[in-house]
Amino acid sequence: MQAFRLSPRDNRAFTWMINVGVEQSYLAADEAAVFWFKRAIETNRNVAAFVHIYLAPALAHLGRIEEARASIQTGLAIDPNFTLAHFHASSPTDNPTCLAQRARIAEGMRKAGLPET
């Protein structure tokens, strides 16, 4: 948050917004994750597929399934090869707490329609 105040015209601010969205996802703070991912998308319409795909589980966990499915479809339009297997393979750690949160995120991705393989 301080980074936004210190550099309000930063043309890469969307990357910080994405990071906050991911952090909120890992904390199961789904409303906040949705806010930050949507803000990143609004700031830079050319964000990577994973932003849309990470937005989907937060929406799914909030019961906003149609929005979640639309977010998955947008992500897959950008990267048609993104799957749950891809998500699982990208795990940066073997920490049990982190892995439990990743499992929760993966379940939201599954609910939103992300293919397994």
N, CA, C and O atoms as a MOPAC input file, in Angstrom:
PM7 MOZYME 1SCF
protein

 N      0.80500 1    -1.18700 1     0.00000 1
 C      0.00000 1     0.00000 1     0.00000 1
 C      0.85800 1     1.26500 1     0.00000 1
 O      0.54900 1     2.24500 1    -0.67800 1
 N      1.94100 1     1.21900 1     0.77500 1
 C      2.81700 1     2.37600 1     0.82300 1
 C      3.43900 1     2.63300 1    -0.54800 1
 O      3.65900 1     3.78200 1    -0.93000 1
 N      3.72100 1     1.56000 1    -1.28400 1
 C      4.30100 1     1.72500 1    -2.62300 1
 C      3.38300 1     2.53200 1    -3.52000 1
 O      3.85900 1     3.34800 1    -4.30900 1
 N      2.06800 1     2.32400 1    -3.41800 1
 C      1.10800 1     3.08400 1    -4.23700 1
 C      1.11700 1     4.55800 1    -3.85100 1
 O      1.02500 1     5.42900 1    -4.71600 1
 N      1.22700 1     4.83900 1    -2.55700 1
 C      1.25300 1     6.23100 1    -2.10800 1
 C      2.53700 1     6.93100 1    -2.53100 1
 O      2.52600 1     8.10800 1    -2.89000 1
 N      3.64700 1     6.19200 1    -2.48600 1
 C      4.93700 1     6.80400 1    -2.81600 1
 C      5.14000 1     6.98900 1    -4.31300 1
 O      5.88800 1     7.86700 1    -4.74100 1
 N      4.47600 1     6.16500 1    -5.10000 1
 C      4.66100 1     6.22800 1    -6.54600 1
 C      3.32100 1     6.08600 1    -7.26100 1
 O      3.06900 1     5.06700 1    -7.90400 1
 N      2.45700 1     7.10200 1    -7.15400 1
 C      1.09700 1     6.98000 1    -7.69400 1
 C      1.01400 1     6.87800 1    -9.21400 1
 O     -0.01600 1     6.45800 1    -9.74100 1
 N      2.07700 1     7.25300 1    -9.93000 1
 C      2.03500 1     7.18100 1   -11.39000 1
 C      2.89100 1     6.04300 1   -11.94300 1
 O      3.21100 1     6.01900 1   -13.13100 1
 N      3.25200 1     5.12000 1   -11.09100 1
 C      4.08800 1     3.98400 1   -11.48500 1
 C      3.37100 1     3.16900 1   -12.55200 1
 O      2.29200 1     2.63100 1   -12.30200 1
 N      3.96200 1     3.07400 1   -13.73900 1
 C      3.30500 1     2.34900 1   -14.82900 1
 C      3.39300 1     0.83800 1   -14.64900 1
 O      2.85200 1     0.09400 1   -15.46700 1
 N      4.04700 1     0.37800 1   -13.62300 1
 C      4.10300 1    -1.05100 1   -13.29000 1
 C      3.34200 1    -1.34200 1   -11.99600 1
 O      3.50100 1    -2.41700 1   -11.41800 1
 N      2.52300 1    -0.40500 1   -11.53800 1
 C      1.78100 1    -0.58800 1   -10.29000 1
 C      0.88500 1    -1.81500 1   -10.33500 1
 O      0.61700 1    -2.43000 1    -9.30300 1
 N      0.41900 1    -2.17500 1   -11.52800 1
 C     -0.44400 1    -3.33700 1   -11.63200 1
 C      0.24200 1    -4.59900 1   -11.10300 1
 O     -0.42900 1    -5.50400 1   -10.60700 1
 N      1.58200 1    -4.66500 1   -11.20600 1
 C      2.29100 1    -5.84700 1   -10.69800 1
 C      2.18000 1    -5.92900 1    -9.17800 1
 O      2.07400 1    -7.01900 1    -8.61600 1
 N      2.20400 1    -4.77900 1    -8.52200 1
 C      2.03100 1    -4.76100 1    -7.07000 1
 C      0.60200 1    -5.17000 1    -6.71700 1
 O      0.37300 1    -5.87300 1    -5.73300 1
 N     -0.34200 1    -4.72800 1    -7.51800 1
 C     -1.74100 1    -5.09500 1    -7.28200 1
 C     -1.93800 1    -6.61100 1    -7.41300 1
 O     -2.67200 1    -7.22700 1    -6.64100 1
 N     -1.27000 1    -7.18600 1    -8.40100 1
 C     -1.33800 1    -8.64000 1    -8.58200 1
 C     -0.74700 1    -9.33600 1    -7.36100 1
 O     -1.32300 1   -10.29600 1    -6.84700 1
 N      0.40200 1    -8.85000 1    -6.90100 1
 C      1.03400 1    -9.46000 1    -5.72700 1
 C      0.12100 1    -9.40200 1    -4.50800 1
 O      0.01800 1   -10.37400 1    -3.76000 1
 N     -0.53400 1    -8.27700 1    -4.31000 1
 C     -1.45500 1    -8.15600 1    -3.17700 1
 C     -2.62200 1    -9.12400 1    -3.35900 1
 O     -3.06000 1    -9.74700 1    -2.39200 1
 N     -3.12900 1    -9.26000 1    -4.58300 1
 C     -4.20900 1   -10.20400 1    -4.84500 1
 C     -3.80800 1   -11.63000 1    -4.52900 1
 O     -4.58000 1   -12.37400 1    -3.92400 1
 N     -2.61000 1   -12.01700 1    -4.93200 1
 C     -2.11900 1   -13.37400 1    -4.63800 1
 C     -1.97900 1   -13.55600 1    -3.12500 1
 O     -2.38800 1   -14.58100 1    -2.58000 1
 N     -1.41200 1   -12.57600 1    -2.46200 1
 C     -1.26500 1   -12.66000 1    -1.00800 1
 C     -2.62800 1   -12.82300 1    -0.33700 1
 O     -2.78300 1   -13.64300 1     0.56800 1
 N     -3.60300 1   -12.05000 1    -0.77600 1
 C     -4.94000 1   -12.15100 1    -0.19100 1
 C     -5.55900 1   -13.52300 1    -0.47400 1
 O     -6.28600 1   -14.05700 1     0.36300 1
 N     -5.27800 1   -14.09100 1    -1.64200 1
 C     -5.76800 1   -15.43200 1    -1.96500 1
 C     -5.21000 1   -16.45200 1    -0.98500 1
 O     -5.93700 1   -17.31800 1    -0.50000 1
 N     -3.93100 1   -16.34900 1    -0.69900 1
 C     -3.30000 1   -17.28600 1     0.23600 1
 C     -3.81000 1   -17.10900 1     1.66100 1
 O     -3.74700 1   -18.03500 1     2.47000 1
 N     -4.31100 1   -15.92900 1     1.95900 1
 C     -4.88200 1   -15.67600 1     3.29300 1
 C     -6.37500 1   -15.98600 1     3.34400 1
 O     -7.01400 1   -15.79600 1     4.37900 1
 N     -6.93000 1   -16.45900 1     2.23500 1
 C     -8.36400 1   -16.75500 1     2.11500 1
 C     -9.22000 1   -15.49500 1     2.31100 1
 O    -10.36400 1   -15.57700 1     2.75700 1
 N     -8.66100 1   -14.35600 1     1.98000 1
 C     -9.37100 1   -13.08000 1     2.02800 1
 C     -9.91700 1   -12.81800 1     0.62400 1
 O     -9.40200 1   -11.97700 1    -0.11200 1
 N    -10.96700 1   -13.55600 1     0.27200 1
 C    -11.44300 1   -13.57800 1    -1.11000 1
 C    -11.95800 1   -12.24100 1    -1.61200 1
 O    -11.69500 1   -11.87500 1    -2.75800 1
 N    -12.68000 1   -11.50700 1    -0.79100 1
 C    -13.17600 1   -10.18100 1    -1.22400 1
 C    -12.00400 1    -9.27500 1    -1.57400 1
 O    -12.02000 1    -8.60000 1    -2.60300 1
 N    -10.99900 1    -9.26100 1    -0.72300 1
 C     -9.82600 1    -8.41200 1    -0.97900 1
 C     -9.08600 1    -8.89500 1    -2.21900 1
 O     -8.62300 1    -8.07800 1    -3.01500 1
 N     -8.96700 1   -10.20100 1    -2.39500 1
 C     -8.29000 1   -10.73100 1    -3.58500 1
 C     -9.01600 1   -10.28800 1    -4.84800 1
 O     -8.38200 1    -9.85200 1    -5.80900 1
 N    -10.33500 1   -10.39700 1    -4.85200 1
 C    -11.12400 1    -9.96100 1    -6.01000 1
 C    -10.86500 1    -8.48700 1    -6.29100 1
 O    -10.63300 1    -8.10100 1    -7.43700 1
 N    -10.90300 1    -7.66800 1    -5.24900 1
 C    -10.67400 1    -6.23400 1    -5.41700 1
 C     -9.33500 1    -5.97300 1    -6.10100 1
 O     -9.27400 1    -5.21700 1    -7.07100 1
 N     -8.25000 1    -6.59700 1    -5.59800 1
 C     -6.92200 1    -6.30400 1    -6.11800 1
 C     -6.69600 1    -6.87900 1    -7.50600 1
 O     -6.06100 1    -6.23800 1    -8.34400 1
 N     -7.20500 1    -8.07800 1    -7.76100 1
 C     -7.05800 1    -8.62800 1    -9.11200 1
 C     -7.82800 1    -7.78900 1   -10.12900 1
 O     -7.32300 1    -7.51500 1   -11.21800 1
 N     -9.04600 1    -7.38100 1    -9.78000 1
 C     -9.82500 1    -6.55000 1   -10.70800 1
 C     -9.15900 1    -5.19900 1   -10.91600 1
 O     -9.15300 1    -4.66500 1   -12.02500 1
 N     -8.60700 1    -4.65700 1    -9.86100 1
 C     -7.91300 1    -3.37200 1    -9.99400 1
 C     -6.70200 1    -3.51500 1   -10.91000 1
 O     -6.43900 1    -2.63100 1   -11.72500 1
 N     -5.96500 1    -4.61200 1   -10.78800 1
 C     -4.81200 1    -4.85200 1   -11.67200 1
 C     -5.26300 1    -4.97400 1   -13.11800 1
 O     -4.62700 1    -4.42500 1   -14.01800 1
 N     -6.35700 1    -5.69100 1   -13.34300 1
 C     -6.87800 1    -5.86200 1   -14.70400 1
 C     -7.33900 1    -4.52900 1   -15.27600 1
 O     -7.10300 1    -4.24800 1   -16.45100 1
 N     -7.99100 1    -3.70500 1   -14.46700 1
 C     -8.44300 1    -2.39200 1   -14.93000 1
 C     -7.25300 1    -1.47400 1   -15.23400 1
 O     -7.31700 1    -0.64700 1   -16.14300 1
 N     -6.18200 1    -1.62600 1   -14.47400 1
 C     -4.99800 1    -0.79100 1   -14.65600 1
 C     -4.22000 1    -1.17700 1   -15.90900 1
 O     -3.65600 1    -0.32500 1   -16.59600 1
 N     -4.20200 1    -2.47900 1   -16.19200 1
 C     -3.47700 1    -2.96800 1   -17.36500 1
 C     -4.27000 1    -4.11700 1   -17.97300 1
 O     -4.22700 1    -5.24300 1   -17.47700 1
 N     -4.98200 1    -3.83100 1   -19.03200 1
 C     -5.83400 1    -4.83600 1   -19.69600 1
 C     -5.03800 1    -5.98300 1   -20.30900 1
 O     -5.61600 1    -6.99300 1   -20.71000 1
 N     -3.72800 1    -5.83800 1   -20.38300 1
 C     -2.87500 1    -6.86100 1   -20.99300 1
 C     -2.18700 1    -7.74800 1   -19.95800 1
 O     -1.11000 1    -8.28500 1   -20.21700 1
 N     -2.80500 1    -7.90300 1   -18.78500 1
 C     -2.17700 1    -8.73800 1   -17.75900 1
 C     -2.12100 1   -10.19100 1   -18.21500 1
 O     -2.85900 1   -10.60000 1   -19.11100 1
 N     -1.25700 1   -10.94800 1   -17.60100 1
 C     -1.06300 1   -12.35800 1   -17.94200 1
 C     -2.29800 1   -13.18500 1   -17.59500 1
 O     -3.13300 1   -12.78600 1   -16.78400 1
 N     -2.38200 1   -14.32800 1   -18.22300 1
 C     -3.50500 1   -15.24500 1   -18.02700 1
 C     -3.69900 1   -15.60300 1   -16.55600 1
 O     -4.83100 1   -15.69900 1   -16.08300 1
 N     -2.59100 1   -15.79900 1   -15.82900 1
 C     -2.73400 1   -16.26800 1   -14.45800 1
 C     -3.50000 1   -15.29400 1   -13.56700 1
 O     -4.07800 1   -15.71100 1   -12.56400 1
 N     -3.51700 1   -14.01000 1   -13.91100 1
 C     -4.27200 1   -13.04700 1   -13.10100 1
 C     -5.75900 1   -13.37500 1   -13.17400 1
 O     -6.44400 1   -13.40100 1   -12.15100 1
 N     -6.24900 1   -13.62100 1   -14.36100 1
 C     -7.65600 1   -13.99800 1   -14.53300 1
 C     -7.93400 1   -15.34600 1   -13.87400 1
 O     -8.99300 1   -15.56100 1   -13.28400 1
 N     -6.96400 1   -16.24600 1   -13.98700 1
 C     -7.14000 1   -17.58600 1   -13.42500 1
 C     -7.08200 1   -17.54400 1   -11.89700 1
 O     -7.79300 1   -18.31200 1   -11.24800 1
 N     -6.27100 1   -16.68600 1   -11.30800 1
 C     -6.24600 1   -16.51300 1    -9.85500 1
 C     -7.48600 1   -15.77000 1    -9.35600 1
 O     -7.93300 1   -16.00400 1    -8.23300 1
 N     -8.03900 1   -14.88800 1   -10.16700 1
 C     -9.27300 1   -14.19200 1    -9.79700 1
 C    -10.42000 1   -15.18400 1    -9.65400 1
 O    -11.26000 1   -15.03900 1    -8.76600 1
 N    -10.45800 1   -16.17800 1   -10.51400 1
 C    -11.56800 1   -17.14000 1   -10.54900 1
 C    -11.81700 1   -17.85800 1    -9.22500 1
 O    -12.97100 1   -17.91100 1    -8.80100 1
 N    -10.81400 1   -18.41200 1    -8.54600 1
 C    -11.11900 1   -19.11200 1    -7.29500 1
 C    -11.64400 1   -18.19000 1    -6.20300 1
 O    -12.48600 1   -18.59100 1    -5.40000 1
 N    -11.14900 1   -16.95700 1    -6.17100 1
 C    -11.67300 1   -16.01300 1    -5.18100 1
 C    -13.16000 1   -15.78100 1    -5.42900 1
 O    -13.96100 1   -15.77500 1    -4.49400 1
 N    -13.51700 1   -15.59200 1    -6.69100 1
 C    -14.93000 1   -15.42000 1    -7.04100 1
 C    -15.73100 1   -16.68400 1    -6.71600 1
 O    -16.83500 1   -16.60000 1    -6.17800 1
 N    -15.18100 1   -17.83800 1    -7.03800 1
 C    -15.87500 1   -19.10900 1    -6.78500 1
 C    -16.12900 1   -19.30600 1    -5.29000 1
 O    -17.21500 1   -19.73000 1    -4.89300 1
 N    -15.14000 1   -19.00200 1    -4.47400 1
 C    -15.30200 1   -19.15300 1    -3.02100 1
 C    -16.33500 1   -18.18000 1    -2.45100 1
 O    -16.88900 1   -18.40600 1    -1.37500 1
 N    -16.58200 1   -17.11100 1    -3.17600 1
 C    -17.61400 1   -16.15300 1    -2.76100 1
 C    -18.98900 1   -16.52000 1    -3.32500 1
 O    -19.96900 1   -15.81000 1    -3.10100 1
 N    -19.05000 1   -17.62700 1    -4.05200 1
 C    -20.32000 1   -18.07000 1    -4.63900 1
 C    -20.66100 1   -17.38800 1    -5.94200 1
 O    -21.78600 1   -17.51400 1    -6.42600 1
 N    -19.72800 1   -16.67500 1    -6.51700 1
 C    -19.95200 1   -15.94100 1    -7.76400 1
 C    -19.45400 1   -16.80200 1    -8.93300 1
 O    -18.53000 1   -16.42500 1    -9.65400 1
 N    -20.08700 1   -17.95700 1    -9.09800 1
 C    -19.62200 1   -18.99500 1   -10.01500 1
 C    -19.61000 1   -18.53300 1   -11.47400 1
 O    -18.64600 1   -18.80500 1   -12.19100 1
 N    -20.63900 1   -17.85400 1   -11.92000 1
 C    -20.66400 1   -17.41500 1   -13.33000 1
 C    -19.52500 1   -16.45300 1   -13.62500 1
 O    -18.88800 1   -16.54500 1   -14.67400 1
 N    -19.26600 1   -15.53200 1   -12.70400 1
 C    -18.13000 1   -14.61600 1   -12.88200 1
 C    -16.81800 1   -15.38900 1   -12.87700 1
 O    -15.91000 1   -15.09600 1   -13.65500 1
 N    -16.72800 1   -16.38100 1   -11.99100 1
 C    -15.52000 1   -17.20200 1   -11.89300 1
 C    -15.28100 1   -17.95200 1   -13.20100 1
 O    -14.15500 1   -18.00900 1   -13.69600 1
 N    -16.33500 1   -18.52000 1   -13.75100 1
 C    -16.19700 1   -19.24400 1   -15.02500 1
 C    -15.77700 1   -18.30500 1   -16.15100 1
 O    -14.95800 1   -18.66400 1   -16.99700 1
 N    -16.33900 1   -17.11000 1   -16.15400 1
 C    -15.96200 1   -16.12600 1   -17.18000 1
 C    -14.49200 1   -15.73700 1   -17.03300 1
 O    -13.79300 1   -15.54100 1   -18.02800 1
 N    -14.03400 1   -15.62700 1   -15.80800 1
 C    -12.63500 1   -15.28100 1   -15.56900 1
 C    -11.70800 1   -16.39000 1   -16.05500 1
 O    -10.66500 1   -16.11700 1   -16.65000 1
 N    -12.08900 1   -17.64400 1   -15.80000 1
 C    -11.30300 1   -18.78000 1   -16.31300 1
 C    -11.26300 1   -18.72900 1   -17.83200 1
 O    -10.20200 1   -18.91600 1   -18.42600 1
 N    -12.40100 1   -18.48100 1   -18.46900 1
 C    -12.44800 1   -18.44600 1   -19.93100 1
 C    -11.56200 1   -17.33400 1   -20.48400 1
 O    -10.90000 1   -17.51600 1   -21.50600 1
 N    -11.54600 1   -16.19300 1   -19.81800 1
 C    -10.66700 1   -15.10300 1   -20.25400 1
 C     -9.20600 1   -15.51700 1   -20.12600 1
 O     -8.40600 1   -15.28300 1   -21.03100 1
 N     -8.86400 1   -16.13200 1   -18.99900 1
 C     -7.49700 1   -16.60100 1   -18.80400 1
 C     -7.09600 1   -17.63700 1   -19.83600 1
 O     -5.98600 1   -17.59600 1   -20.36800 1
 N     -8.00700 1   -18.57500 1   -20.12300 1
 C     -7.69900 1   -19.61900 1   -21.10100 1
 C     -7.63300 1   -19.07100 1   -22.52400 1
 O     -6.94800 1   -19.64100 1   -23.37300 1
 N     -8.33300 1   -17.98000 1   -22.79200 1
 C     -8.22400 1   -17.35000 1   -24.10900 1
 C     -6.81200 1   -16.78700 1   -24.30600 1
 O     -6.30400 1   -16.75100 1   -25.42700 1
 N     -6.19400 1   -16.35500 1   -23.22700 1
 C     -4.83300 1   -15.81700 1   -23.28600 1
 C     -3.81200 1   -16.95900 1   -23.30600 1
 O     -2.84700 1   -16.93100 1   -24.06900 1
 N     -4.04300 1   -17.96200 1   -22.45500 1
 C     -3.13000 1   -19.11400 1   -22.37300 1
 C     -3.95300 1   -20.39600 1   -22.32400 1
 O     -4.30100 1   -20.86500 1   -21.24000 1
 N     -4.26400 1   -20.96300 1   -23.47700 1
 C     -5.11300 1   -22.15500 1   -23.53300 1
 C     -4.48600 1   -23.39600 1   -22.90800 1
 O     -5.17100 1   -24.40200 1   -22.72300 1
 N     -3.20100 1   -23.34500 1   -22.58000 1
 C     -2.51600 1   -24.50000 1   -22.00500 1
 C     -2.47900 1   -24.49300 1   -20.47600 1
 O     -1.94200 1   -25.41800 1   -19.86700 1
 N     -3.04500 1   -23.45900 1   -19.85400 1
 C     -3.01200 1   -23.37500 1   -18.39000 1
 C     -3.99100 1   -24.39300 1   -17.81600 1
 O     -5.16500 1   -24.40200 1   -18.18700 1
 N     -3.52000 1   -25.24600 1   -16.91600 1
 C     -4.35200 1   -26.27700 1   -16.29800 1
 C     -4.06600 1   -26.34100 1   -14.80000 1
 O     -3.14200 1   -25.69600 1   -14.30400 1
 N     -4.86400 1   -27.11900 1   -14.09700 1
 C     -4.58800 1   -27.34600 1   -12.68200 1
 C     -3.24000 1   -28.04300 1   -12.50400 1
 O     -2.51900 1   -27.76300 1   -11.54600 1
 N     -2.90200 1   -28.93500 1   -13.40600 1
 C     -1.59400 1   -29.59100 1   -13.33300 1
 C     -0.47100 1   -28.55600 1   -13.43300 1
 O      0.53500 1   -28.64700 1   -12.72900 1
 N     -0.65500 1   -27.57700 1   -14.31300 1
 C      0.31400 1   -26.48400 1   -14.45200 1
 C      0.41400 1   -25.71100 1   -13.12900 1
 O      1.51300 1   -25.41100 1   -12.66500 1
 N     -0.73000 1   -25.39300 1   -12.53200 1
 C     -0.76300 1   -24.67100 1   -11.25500 1
 C     -0.02400 1   -25.46400 1   -10.18200 1
 O      0.80200 1   -24.90600 1    -9.46000 1
 N     -0.31300 1   -26.76100 1   -10.07100 1
 C      0.33300 1   -27.58700 1    -9.04500 1
 C      1.84100 1   -27.69000 1    -9.27200 1
 O      2.61500 1   -27.70600 1    -8.31600 1
 N      2.24600 1   -27.75900 1   -10.50700 1
 C      3.67000 1   -27.88200 1   -10.82600 1
 C      4.45000 1   -26.60900 1   -10.50800 1
 O      5.67200 1   -26.64900 1   -10.36400 1
 N      3.76300 1   -25.50000 1   -10.40000 1
 C      4.44200 1   -24.22300 1   -10.15800 1
 C      4.59200 1   -23.89500 1    -8.67500 1
 O      4.97300 1   -22.77500 1    -8.33600 1
 N      4.30700 1   -24.83000 1    -7.79600 1
 C      4.39000 1   -24.57600 1    -6.35700 1
 C      5.80700 1   -24.16400 1    -5.96300 1
 O      6.76600 1   -24.88200 1    -6.24500 1
 N      5.93800 1   -23.01200 1    -5.31300 1
 C      7.26600 1   -22.51500 1    -4.97700 1
 C      7.83200 1   -23.09500 1    -3.67900 1
 O      8.95400 1   -22.76200 1    -3.29900 1
 N      7.07800 1   -23.95500 1    -2.99500 1
 C      7.49800 1   -24.40800 1    -1.67800 1
 C      6.86500 1   -25.75000 1    -1.34500 1
 O      5.93400 1   -26.20500 1    -2.00900 1
 N      7.39400 1   -26.36800 1    -0.30000 1
 C      6.76900 1   -27.57300 1     0.22400 1
 C      6.22700 1   -27.31700 1     1.63200 1
 O      5.90800 1   -28.25600 1     2.36100 1
 N      6.12800 1   -26.05500 1     2.00100 1
 C      5.59900 1   -25.66700 1     3.30600 1
 C      4.14900 1   -26.12800 1     3.43800 1
 O      3.33000 1   -25.79300 1     2.58200 1
 N      3.80300 1   -26.88300 1     4.48100 1
 C      2.45000 1   -27.42800 1     4.61700 1
 C      1.35500 1   -26.36200 1     4.67400 1
 O      0.26900 1   -26.57100 1     4.13200 1
 N      1.61600 1   -25.23900 1     5.31000 1
 C      0.61100 1   -24.17300 1     5.38400 1
 C      0.35500 1   -23.59900 1     3.99900 1
 O     -0.79200 1   -23.39300 1     3.60300 1
 N      1.41800 1   -23.34600 1     3.27600 1
 C      1.29200 1   -22.81700 1     1.91400 1
 C      0.57500 1   -23.83200 1     1.02400 1
 O     -0.30100 1   -23.46400 1     0.24100 1
 N      0.94200 1   -25.09600 1     1.14300 1
 C      0.31700 1   -26.13200 1     0.31400 1
 C     -1.17400 1   -26.27000 1     0.61700 1
 O     -1.96800 1   -26.53300 1    -0.28600 1
 N     -1.55600 1   -26.09500 1     1.87100 1
 C     -2.98600 1   -26.14300 1     2.22500 1
 C     -3.73600 1   -24.99600 1     1.56500 1
 O     -4.85000 1   -25.18400 1     1.07500 1
 N     -3.14400 1   -23.82200 1     1.54800 1
 C     -3.78300 1   -22.68000 1     0.89700 1
 C     -3.83000 1   -22.87800 1    -0.61400 1
 O     -4.82300 1   -22.53400 1    -1.25500 1
 N     -2.76700 1   -23.42800 1    -1.18300 1
 C     -2.76900 1   -23.71700 1    -2.62200 1
 C     -3.86400 1   -24.72400 1    -2.95900 1
 O     -4.49900 1   -24.62300 1    -4.00900 1
 N     -4.08500 1   -25.68900 1    -2.08000 1
 C     -5.15500 1   -26.67200 1    -2.31800 1
 C     -6.50700 1   -25.97500 1    -2.33600 1
 O     -7.37200 1   -26.31500 1    -3.14300 1
 N     -6.69300 1   -25.00600 1    -1.45400 1
 C     -7.94200 1   -24.23300 1    -1.42200 1
 C     -8.10700 1   -23.42500 1    -2.70900 1
 O     -9.19700 1   -23.36900 1    -3.27900 1
 N     -7.03400 1   -22.80900 1    -3.15600 1
 C     -7.07500 1   -22.03600 1    -4.40200 1
 C     -7.37900 1   -22.96900 1    -5.57000 1
 O     -8.19700 1   -22.64300 1    -6.43100 1
 N     -6.71900 1   -24.13300 1    -5.60100 1
 C     -6.95100 1   -25.10300 1    -6.67800 1
 C     -8.40400 1   -25.57400 1    -6.68700 1
 O     -8.98800 1   -25.75600 1    -7.75500 1
 N     -8.98600 1   -25.77000 1    -5.51600 1
 C    -10.38700 1   -26.18500 1    -5.45600 1
 C    -11.28800 1   -25.10500 1    -6.05800 1
 O    -12.25500 1   -25.42100 1    -6.75100 1
 N    -10.98000 1   -23.84900 1    -5.80100 1
 C    -11.73500 1   -22.75800 1    -6.41600 1
 C    -11.56300 1   -22.72900 1    -7.92100 1
 O    -12.51700 1   -22.46500 1    -8.65300 1
 N    -10.35200 1   -22.99900 1    -8.38800 1
 C    -10.10200 1   -23.06600 1    -9.83500 1
 C    -10.91600 1   -24.19700 1   -10.45800 1
 O    -11.48400 1   -24.05100 1   -11.54000 1
 N    -10.96000 1   -25.32100 1    -9.75500 1
 C    -11.72800 1   -26.47600 1   -10.22800 1
 C    -13.22000 1   -26.11900 1   -10.31300 1
 O    -13.87800 1   -26.42300 1   -11.30700 1
 N    -13.74400 1   -25.47300 1    -9.26600 1
 C    -15.15500 1   -25.05000 1    -9.26400 1
 C    -15.46500 1   -24.11500 1   -10.42500 1
 O    -16.56500 1   -24.12800 1   -10.97700 1
 N    -14.47200 1   -23.30400 1   -10.78600 1
 C    -14.65500 1   -22.32500 1   -11.85000 1
 C    -14.47600 1   -22.93600 1   -13.25300 1
 O    -14.72700 1   -22.28000 1   -14.26400 1
 N    -14.04000 1   -24.19500 1   -13.29000 1
 C    -13.95900 1   -24.86700 1   -14.57200 1
 C    -12.57800 1   -24.98000 1   -15.19400 1
 O    -12.46800 1   -25.30600 1   -16.37600 1
 N    -11.51800 1   -24.72000 1   -14.43400 1
 C    -10.18100 1   -24.87200 1   -15.00600 1
 C     -9.92000 1   -26.36400 1   -15.24100 1
 O    -10.10500 1   -27.17000 1   -14.32900 1
 N     -9.49400 1   -26.73700 1   -16.44300 1
 C     -9.22300 1   -28.14800 1   -16.73100 1
 C     -8.12500 1   -28.72300 1   -15.84200 1
 O     -7.19500 1   -28.02100 1   -15.44600 1
 N     -8.25200 1   -30.01300 1   -15.53800 1
 C     -7.24300 1   -30.70700 1   -14.72000 1
 C     -5.92100 1   -30.82100 1   -15.47800 1
 O     -4.85800 1   -30.52700 1   -14.93100 1
 N     -5.99100 1   -31.24600 1   -16.73400 1
 C     -4.76000 1   -31.42800 1   -17.52700 1
 C     -4.94600 1   -30.85800 1   -18.92100 1
 O     -4.02700 1   -30.91300 1   -19.73900 1

